[in-house]
Amino acid sequence: MLYCSGHHQAAVRVLEDVERRYHSNVMAVCWFREYQRDRDLKVFADMLSGNKEEGISQLPFELCVSFLRQESYCTPFILLFEMNRNITEEEVTQGTYAEKLWMDSAEVDARPFLYYLQYLKYGGLGERDNQLHALGVFKSYMLDKRNMINMYHVDTSLSLLGHCYEMEGNVNAGLHYYQQSLLQGGTNNAANWHVRRVLSLLSD
């Protein structure tokens, strides 16, 4: 038990340190999805010129978190659904080469994933107030439309938020966020599985 608690505490310290390093100019970048803004080199140049801190570790970019199928053993359970997000064989054939590679992995924006991990780790330590605070920050972040411009995987992040509410025992709220995820795109979205799964729970 002490071994497990020590690991949770170490993980929480790392997550808190990561959160402190975030600032308003941090920009998300993604290997698999590309937006028009990504091609605007002036945006990148302006951000770099405005950064006064030295060292490559201080560059104001964050990569999306990616789990390959070969890393399934260390992937959070809820993200395993992302590796099997297609519902029909027709969906598998859709999209570009990069999108097909994406379908064989789990991708999530770094900041929402940070809040999700904080929720899990504070829960593991029994720090209920901090756990609820992490959930509140996560929810506020996802509901602020200004954050959408800096996200590539809104659908997955909403599913993580839904899973938090499931773990809270609020299945209806979980279903709500899974359905919100589907509004971001119903094709190749693991939320299809979550909605089916939760509806079956509610019908029992």
Order of alpha helices (4+ residues) and beta strands (2+ residues): alpha-beta-alpha-beta-beta-alpha-alpha-alpha-beta-alpha-alpha-alpha-alpha-alpha
